[in-house]
């Protein structure tokens, strides 16, 4: 699909394709890393909440 619209596959065309692909890959990697960071933060918050709840329930007993 891209080849029909893009520059004919000369050296310039290949370079453009490579740049496009690397940009897409970088975007995907960035998204994955952001998701991982969010998951780690949520896990940490969940752990802290569990510890706090455990401490509170122990105090009330």
PEHU-V432905 format. One record per pair of residues at least 24 apart in sequence whose ideal C-beta (glycine too) atoms are under 8 Angstrom apart, sorted by the first residue. I is the first residue (numbers start at 1). GAP is how many residues later the second one is. Records with the same first field share a line. If there is no record, write none. Layout:
I=GAP  GAP
This chain:
none
